Amino acid sequence: MKKKDSNLSSSYDKQIGGSHYLKYKIQPSKFVIENKLLFPEASVIKYIVRHQDKDGKKDLLKAIHFIEMIIERDYKEIKQESWVEGFRKWKRGIL
């Protein structure tokens, strides 16, 4: 078993293009990878975490947009047909 070299730094110890994630105990990207989340869920986490330090309301709106995508993907409502539509199908012999 290989021993981890404490002199080597992790890719999570640095950030390219800003420092808005470095103040957290765990970076959003590491959380996403460790929990095997899908892209939309990962994006929600990213935008929620950074909104106070980066793009404010714009980041929250992006998070909402991704939540809407998740809802559409996972909770698509089945359209209920009216009794009239059902009767018309029955009458045409579609049922």
C-alpha distances in whole Angstrom, upper triangle without the diagonal:
4,6,9,12,15,18,17,20,19,22,23,24,27,30,32,36,36,34,35,32,30,32,30,27,26,27,29,27,23,25,26,23,21,24,25,29,31,33,36,34,32,35,37,34,34,38,38,36,37,41,42,41,41,44,45,47,47,43,44,46,43,41,44,45,41,42,45,43,41,44,45,42,42,45,48,51,53,56,59,62,65,68,70,67,66,70,70,67,69,72,71,69,66,64
4,6,9,12,14,14,16,16,19,20,21,24,27,29,33,33,31,33,29,28,30,28,25,24,25,27,25,22,24,25,22,21,24,25,28,31,32,35,33,31,34,36,33,32,36,37,34,35,39,40,38,39,42,43,46,45,41,42,45,42,40,43,43,40,41,44,42,40,43,45,42,42,45,48,51,53,56,59,62,65,68,70,67,67,70,71,68,70,73,72,70,66,65
4,6,9,12,12,14,15,18,19,19,22,25,28,31,32,30,31,28,26,27,26,23,22,24,26,24,21,23,25,22,21,24,25,28,31,32,35,33,31,34,35,32,32,35,36,33,34,38,38,36,38,41,42,44,44,40,41,44,41,39,43,43,40,41,44,42,40,44,45,43,42,45,48,51,54,57,60,63,66,69,71,68,68,72,72,69,71,74,73,72,68,67
4,6,9,8,10,11,14,15,15,18,22,24,28,28,26,27,24,22,24,23,20,19,20,23,21,18,20,22,20,18,22,23,26,29,30,33,31,28,31,32,29,28,32,32,29,30,34,35,33,34,37,38,41,40,37,38,41,38,36,40,40,37,38,41,40,38,41,43,41,40,43,46,49,52,55,58,61,64,67,69,66,66,70,70,68,70,73,72,70,67,65
4,5,6,9,10,14,15,15,17,21,23,27,27,25,27,24,21,23,23,20,20,21,24,22,19,22,24,22,21,25,26,28,31,31,34,33,29,32,33,30,29,33,33,30,31,35,35,33,34,37,38,41,40,37,39,41,39,37,41,41,38,40,43,42,40,43,45,43,42,46,48,52,54,57,60,64,67,70,72,69,69,72,73,70,72,75,74,73,69,68
4,5,7,10,13,14,13,16,19,22,25,25,23,25,22,19,21,20,18,18,19,22,21,19,21,24,22,21,24,26,28,31,31,34,32,29,31,32,29,28,31,32,28,29,32,32,30,31,35,36,39,39,35,37,40,38,36,40,40,38,39,42,41,39,43,45,43,42,45,48,51,54,57,60,63,66,69,71,69,69,73,73,70,72,76,75,73,70,69
4,6,10,13,14,12,15,18,21,24,24,22,24,22,19,21,21,19,19,20,23,22,20,23,25,23,23,26,28,30,32,32,35,33,30,32,33,30,29,32,32,29,29,33,33,30,31,35,36,39,39,36,38,40,38,37,40,41,38,40,43,42,41,44,46,44,44,47,50,53,56,59,62,65,68,71,73,70,70,74,74,72,74,77,76,75,71,70
4,7,10,12,10,12,16,18,21,22,20,23,20,17,20,20,18,18,18,21,19,17,21,22,20,20,24,25,27,29,29,32,30,27,29,31,28,26,29,30,27,27,31,31,28,29,32,34,37,36,33,35,38,35,34,38,38,35,37,40,39,38,41,43,41,41,44,47,50,53,56,59,62,65,68,70,67,67,71,71,69,71,74,73,72,68,67
4,7,8,6,9,12,15,18,18,17,19,16,14,16,17,15,15,14,18,16,14,18,20,18,18,22,23,25,27,26,29,27,24,25,27,24,23,26,27,23,23,27,27,25,25,29,31,33,33,29,32,34,32,31,34,35,32,34,37,36,35,38,40,38,38,41,44,47,50,53,56,59,62,65,67,65,65,69,69,66,69,72,70,70,66,65
4,5,5,8,11,13,17,17,15,17,14,12,15,15,14,12,12,14,13,11,14,16,14,15,18,19,21,23,23,25,24,20,22,24,21,19,23,24,21,21,25,25,23,23,27,28,31,30,27,29,31,29,27,31,32,29,30,34,32,31,35,36,34,35,38,40,44,46,49,52,56,59,62,63,61,61,65,65,63,65,68,67,66,62,61
4,5,6,8,10,14,14,14,15,13,11,15,14,14,12,10,13,11,10,14,15,13,14,18,18,19,21,20,23,22,18,19,22,19,17,20,22,19,19,22,23,21,21,24,26,29,27,24,26,29,26,25,29,29,26,28,31,30,29,32,34,32,33,36,38,41,44,47,50,53,56,60,61,58,59,63,62,60,63,66,64,64,60,59
4,5,7,10,13,13,12,13,9,8,11,11,10,8,7,10,8,7,11,12,12,13,16,17,18,19,19,21,20,16,17,19,16,14,18,19,16,16,20,20,18,19,22,23,26,25,22,24,26,24,23,26,27,24,26,29,28,27,30,32,31,31,34,36,40,43,45,48,52,55,58,59,57,57,61,61,59,61,64,63,63,59,58
4,7,10,13,13,11,12,10,7,10,11,10,10,9,12,12,11,14,16,15,16,19,20,21,23,22,24,23,19,20,22,19,17,20,20,17,17,21,21,18,19,22,24,27,26,23,25,28,26,25,29,29,27,29,32,31,30,34,35,34,34,37,40,43,46,49,52,55,58,61,63,60,61,64,64,63,65,68,67,66,62,62
4,7,10,10,8,11,9,7,11,12,13,12,10,13,12,12,15,17,16,18,21,21,22,23,22,24,23,19,20,21,19,16,19,20,17,16,19,20,17,17,20,22,26,25,22,24,27,24,24,28,28,26,28,31,30,30,33,35,34,34,37,39,43,46,48,52,55,58,61,62,60,60,64,64,62,65,68,66,66,62,62
4,6,6,6,8,8,7,11,12,14,13,10,12,11,12,15,16,16,18,21,21,21,22,20,21,21,17,17,19,17,14,16,18,15,13,17,17,14,14,17,19,22,21,18,21,24,21,21,25,25,23,26,29,28,28,31,33,31,33,35,37,40,44,46,49,52,55,58,60,57,58,62,61,60,62,65,64,64,60,59
4,6,8,10,10,10,14,15,17,16,13,14,13,15,18,18,18,21,23,23,22,23,20,22,22,18,18,20,18,15,17,19,17,14,17,18,15,14,17,20,23,21,19,22,24,21,22,25,25,24,26,29,28,28,32,33,32,33,36,38,41,44,46,50,52,55,59,60,57,58,62,61,60,62,65,63,63,60,60
4,7,9,10,11,14,16,19,18,14,15,15,17,20,20,20,23,25,25,24,24,21,22,22,19,17,20,18,15,15,18,16,13,15,16,13,11,14,17,20,18,16,20,22,19,20,24,24,23,26,28,27,28,31,32,32,33,36,37,40,44,46,49,52,54,58,59,56,58,61,61,59,62,64,63,63,59,59
4,6,8,9,11,13,16,16,13,14,15,17,19,19,21,23,24,25,24,24,22,22,22,19,17,19,17,14,14,16,14,11,13,13,10,9,12,15,18,17,15,19,21,19,20,23,24,23,25,28,28,28,31,32,32,34,36,37,40,44,46,49,52,54,58,59,57,58,62,61,60,63,65,64,64,60,60
4,6,5,8,10,13,13,11,13,14,15,17,18,20,21,23,24,23,24,22,23,22,19,18,19,16,13,14,15,12,10,13,12,9,10,13,15,19,18,16,19,21,20,20,23,24,23,25,28,28,28,31,33,33,33,36,38,41,44,46,49,52,55,58,60,57,59,62,62,60,63,66,65,65,61,61
4,6,7,9,12,12,10,11,13,15,15,17,19,20,21,22,21,22,20,20,19,16,15,16,13,11,11,12,9,6,9,9,6,7,11,12,15,15,13,15,18,17,17,20,21,20,22,25,25,25,28,30,30,31,33,35,37,41,43,46,49,52,55,57,54,55,59,59,58,60,63,62,62,58,58
4,6,6,9,8,6,7,9,11,12,13,15,17,18,19,18,20,18,19,17,14,14,14,12,9,11,11,8,7,11,11,9,10,13,14,17,17,14,16,19,17,16,20,21,20,21,24,24,24,27,29,28,29,31,33,36,40,42,45,48,51,54,56,54,54,58,58,57,59,62,61,61,57,57
4,5,8,8,7,10,11,12,13,16,17,17,19,21,21,22,21,22,20,17,17,18,15,13,15,15,11,11,14,14,11,13,16,17,21,21,18,20,23,21,20,24,25,23,25,28,28,27,30,32,32,32,34,37,40,43,46,49,52,54,58,59,57,58,62,62,60,63,65,65,64,61,60
4,7,9,9,11,14,14,14,17,19,19,20,23,22,24,23,23,21,18,19,19,15,14,15,14,11,11,14,12,10,13,17,17,20,21,18,19,23,22,20,24,26,24,25,28,29,28,31,33,33,33,35,37,40,44,46,49,52,55,58,60,58,58,62,62,61,63,66,65,65,61,61
4,5,6,9,11,11,11,14,16,16,17,19,19,21,21,21,19,16,17,16,13,12,14,13,9,10,13,13,12,14,17,17,20,21,18,18,22,21,19,22,24,22,23,26,27,25,28,31,30,30,32,35,37,41,43,46,49,52,55,57,55,56,59,60,58,60,63,63,62,59,58
4,7,10,12,10,10,14,15,14,16,19,19,22,21,22,19,17,18,18,14,14,17,15,12,14,17,16,16,18,21,21,24,24,21,21,25,23,21,24,26,24,24,28,28,27,29,32,31,30,33,36,38,42,44,47,51,53,56,58,56,57,60,61,59,61,64,64,63,59,58
4,6,8,7,7,10,11,11,12,15,15,18,18,19,16,14,16,16,12,12,15,14,11,13,16,17,16,18,20,21,23,23,19,20,23,22,19,23,24,22,22,26,26,24,27,29,28,28,30,33,36,39,42,45,48,51,54,56,54,54,58,58,56,58,61,61,60,56,55
4,5,5,6,9,10,11,12,14,14,16,16,17,15,11,13,14,10,9,12,12,9,11,14,15,14,15,18,19,21,20,17,18,21,19,17,21,22,19,20,24,23,22,25,27,26,26,29,31,34,38,40,43,47,49,53,54,52,53,56,57,55,57,60,59,59,55,54
4,5,5,6,9,10,11,12,11,13,12,13,11,8,9,10,7,6,9,10,8,9,13,15,14,14,16,17,19,18,14,15,18,16,14,17,18,16,17,20,20,18,21,24,22,23,25,28,31,34,37,40,43,46,49,51,48,49,53,53,51,53,56,55,55,51,50
4,5,5,6,9,10,10,10,11,11,13,11,8,9,11,9,8,11,13,11,12,15,18,16,16,18,19,21,20,16,18,20,17,15,19,19,16,18,21,20,19,22,24,22,23,26,28,31,34,37,40,43,46,49,51,49,49,53,53,51,53,56,55,54,51,50
4,5,5,6,8,10,11,13,13,15,13,10,13,14,11,11,15,15,13,15,18,20,19,19,21,22,24,23,20,21,23,20,18,22,22,19,20,24,22,21,24,26,24,24,27,30,33,36,39,42,45,48,51,53,51,51,55,55,53,55,58,57,56,52,51
4,6,5,6,8,9,12,12,14,11,9,12,12,9,10,14,13,12,14,17,19,19,19,21,22,23,23,19,19,22,19,17,20,21,18,18,22,21,19,22,24,22,22,24,27,30,33,36,39,43,45,48,50,48,48,52,52,50,52,56,55,54,50,49
4,6,5,6,5,8,9,11,8,6,9,11,8,9,13,13,12,15,17,20,20,20,21,22,23,21,18,18,20,17,15,18,18,15,16,19,18,16,19,21,19,19,22,24,28,31,34,36,40,43,46,48,45,45,49,49,47,49,53,52,51,47,46
4,5,5,7,9,10,13,11,9,12,14,12,12,16,17,16,18,21,23,22,22,24,25,26,25,21,22,23,20,18,21,21,18,19,22,20,18,22,23,21,21,24,27,30,33,36,39,42,45,48,50,47,47,51,51,49,51,54,53,52,48,47
4,6,8,12,13,16,13,11,15,16,13,14,18,18,17,19,22,24,24,24,26,27,28,27,23,24,26,23,20,23,24,20,21,24,22,20,23,25,23,22,25,28,31,34,37,40,43,46,49,51,48,48,52,52,50,52,55,54,53,49,48
4,6,9,12,13,11,10,14,14,12,14,17,17,16,19,22,24,24,24,26,26,27,26,22,22,24,21,19,21,22,18,18,21,20,17,20,22,20,18,21,24,27,30,33,36,39,42,45,47,45,45,48,49,47,48,52,51,50,46,45
4,7,10,12,10,9,13,14,13,14,18,18,18,20,23,25,25,25,26,27,27,26,22,23,24,21,19,21,21,17,17,20,18,16,19,20,18,17,20,23,26,29,32,35,38,41,44,46,43,43,47,47,45,47,50,49,48,44,43
4,7,8,6,6,10,11,10,12,15,15,16,18,20,23,23,23,23,24,24,23,19,19,20,18,15,17,17,13,14,16,15,12,15,17,15,14,17,20,23,26,29,32,35,38,41,43,41,41,44,45,42,44,48,47,46,42,41
4,6,6,6,9,10,11,12,15,16,17,19,20,24,24,23,23,24,23,22,19,19,19,16,14,16,15,11,12,14,12,10,13,14,12,12,16,18,21,24,27,30,33,36,39,41,38,38,42,42,40,42,45,44,43,39,39
4,6,5,6,9,10,10,12,14,15,16,18,22,22,20,20,21,21,19,16,16,17,13,12,14,13,9,11,13,11,10,14,14,12,14,17,18,22,25,27,31,34,37,40,41,39,39,43,43,40,43,46,45,44,40,40
4,5,5,6,9,10,11,12,14,16,16,20,21,19,18,19,18,16,14,14,13,10,9,10,9,6,7,10,7,7,10,11,10,11,14,16,19,22,25,28,31,34,37,39,36,37,41,40,38,41,44,43,42,39,38
4,5,5,6,9,10,11,12,15,16,19,20,19,19,19,18,17,14,14,14,12,9,11,11,7,8,11,10,8,11,13,12,12,14,17,20,23,26,29,32,35,38,40,38,38,42,42,40,42,45,44,44,40,40
4,5,5,6,9,10,11,12,14,18,18,17,17,18,18,17,13,14,15,12,10,13,13,9,10,14,12,11,14,16,15,15,18,20,24,27,29,33,36,39,42,44,41,42,45,45,43,46,49,48,47,44,43
4,5,5,6,8,10,11,12,16,16,14,14,15,15,13,10,11,12,8,7,10,10,7,9,12,11,11,14,16,15,16,18,20,23,27,29,32,35,38,41,43,40,41,45,45,43,46,48,47,47,44,43
4,5,5,6,9,10,11,14,15,14,14,14,13,12,9,9,10,8,5,8,9,6,7,10,10,10,12,15,15,15,17,19,22,25,28,31,34,37,40,41,39,40,44,44,42,45,48,47,47,43,43
4,6,5,6,9,10,13,14,14,14,14,15,14,10,10,13,11,8,11,12,10,10,14,14,13,15,18,17,18,20,22,25,28,31,34,37,40,43,45,42,43,47,47,46,48,51,50,50,46,45
4,6,5,6,9,12,12,11,12,12,14,13,9,10,12,10,8,12,13,11,12,16,15,15,18,20,19,20,22,24,27,31,33,36,39,42,45,47,45,45,49,49,48,50,53,52,52,48,48
4,5,5,6,9,10,9,9,9,10,9,5,6,9,7,6,9,11,10,11,14,14,15,17,19,19,20,22,24,27,30,32,35,38,41,44,45,43,44,48,48,47,49,52,51,51,48,47
4,6,6,8,10,10,10,9,10,10,7,6,10,9,6,9,12,11,11,14,16,15,17,20,20,21,22,24,26,30,32,35,38,40,44,45,44,45,48,48,47,50,52,52,52,48,48
4,6,8,9,10,11,10,12,13,9,9,13,12,10,13,15,14,15,18,19,18,20,23,23,23,25,27,30,33,36,38,42,44,47,49,47,48,52,52,50,53,56,55,55,52,51
4,6,5,6,8,8,10,11,7,9,12,11,11,14,16,15,16,19,20,20,22,24,25,25,27,29,32,35,37,40,43,46,49,50,48,50,53,53,52,55,57,56,57,53,52
4,6,5,6,4,7,8,5,6,10,10,9,12,14,14,15,18,19,20,22,24,25,25,26,28,31,34,36,39,42,44,48,49,47,48,52,52,51,54,56,55,56,52,52
4,6,7,5,9,10,9,9,13,14,13,15,18,18,19,21,23,23,25,27,28,29,30,32,34,38,39,42,45,47,50,52,50,51,55,55,54,57,59,59,59,56,55
4,7,7,11,12,10,12,15,15,15,18,19,20,21,23,24,25,27,29,30,30,32,34,36,40,41,44,47,50,53,54,52,54,57,57,56,59,62,61,61,58,57
4,6,9,9,8,11,13,13,13,16,17,18,20,22,23,24,26,27,28,29,31,32,35,38,40,43,46,48,52,53,51,52,56,55,54,57,60,59,59,56,55
4,6,6,5,8,10,10,12,14,15,16,18,20,21,22,24,25,26,28,29,30,33,36,37,41,43,45,49,50,48,50,53,53,52,55,57,56,57,53,53
4,5,6,7,9,10,11,13,15,16,17,19,21,22,23,25,26,27,28,30,32,35,37,40,42,44,48,49,47,49,52,52,51,54,56,56,56,53,53
4,5,5,6,9,10,11,12,14,15,16,19,20,21,23,24,26,26,27,29,33,34,36,39,41,45,45,44,46,49,49,48,51,53,53,53,50,50
4,5,5,6,9,10,11,13,14,15,17,19,20,21,23,24,25,26,28,32,33,36,38,40,44,45,43,45,48,47,47,50,52,51,52,48,48
4,5,5,6,9,10,11,12,14,15,17,19,20,21,23,24,25,27,31,32,35,38,40,44,45,43,45,48,48,47,50,52,51,52,48,48
4,5,5,6,9,10,10,12,14,15,16,18,20,21,21,23,25,29,30,33,36,38,41,43,41,42,46,46,45,48,50,49,50,47,46
4,5,5,6,9,10,10,12,14,15,16,18,20,20,21,23,27,28,31,33,35,39,40,38,40,43,43,42,45,47,47,47,44,44
4,5,5,6,9,10,11,13,14,15,17,18,19,20,23,26,28,31,34,36,40,40,38,40,43,43,42,45,47,46,47,43,43
4,5,5,6,9,10,11,12,14,15,16,17,19,22,25,27,30,33,35,39,40,38,39,43,43,42,44,47,46,46,43,42
4,5,5,6,9,10,10,12,14,15,15,17,19,22,24,27,30,32,36,37,35,36,40,40,39,41,44,43,44,40,40
4,5,5,6,9,10,11,12,14,15,16,18,21,23,26,29,31,35,36,33,35,38,38,37,40,42,41,42,38,38
4,5,5,6,9,10,10,12,14,15,18,21,23,26,29,32,35,36,34,35,39,39,37,40,43,42,42,38,38
4,5,5,6,9,10,10,11,13,16,19,21,24,27,30,33,35,33,34,37,37,36,39,41,41,41,37,37
4,5,5,6,9,10,10,11,13,17,18,21,24,27,30,31,29,31,34,34,33,36,38,37,38,34,34
4,5,5,6,9,10,10,13,16,18,22,25,27,31,32,29,31,34,34,32,35,38,37,37,33,33
4,5,5,6,8,9,13,16,18,22,25,28,31,32,30,31,34,34,33,35,38,37,37,33,33
4,5,5,5,7,10,13,15,18,22,24,28,29,27,28,31,32,30,33,36,35,35,31,31
4,6,6,5,8,11,13,17,20,23,26,27,25,26,29,29,28,30,33,32,32,29,28
4,6,6,10,12,15,19,21,25,28,29,26,27,31,31,29,31,34,33,33,29,28
4,6,9,12,15,18,21,24,27,29,27,27,30,31,29,31,34,33,33,29,28
4,6,9,12,15,18,21,24,26,24,24,28,28,27,29,32,31,31,28,26
4,6,9,12,15,19,22,23,21,21,25,25,24,26,29,28,28,25,24
4,6,9,12,15,18,20,18,18,22,23,21,23,26,26,26,23,22
4,6,9,13,15,17,15,15,19,19,18,20,23,23,22,19,18
4,6,9,13,14,12,12,16,16,15,18,20,20,21,18,17
4,7,9,11,10,10,13,14,14,16,18,19,19,17,15
4,7,8,6,7,10,11,10,12,15,16,16,14,13
4,5,5,6,9,10,11,12,14,16,17,15,14
4,5,5,6,9,10,10,12,14,15,14,13
4,5,5,6,9,10,10,12,14,14,13
4,5,5,6,9,10,11,12,11,11
4,5,5,6,9,10,11,9,8
4,5,5,6,9,10,10,9
4,5,5,6,9,9,10
4,5,5,6,5,6
4,5,5,6,5
4,5,8,9
4,6,8
4,6
4
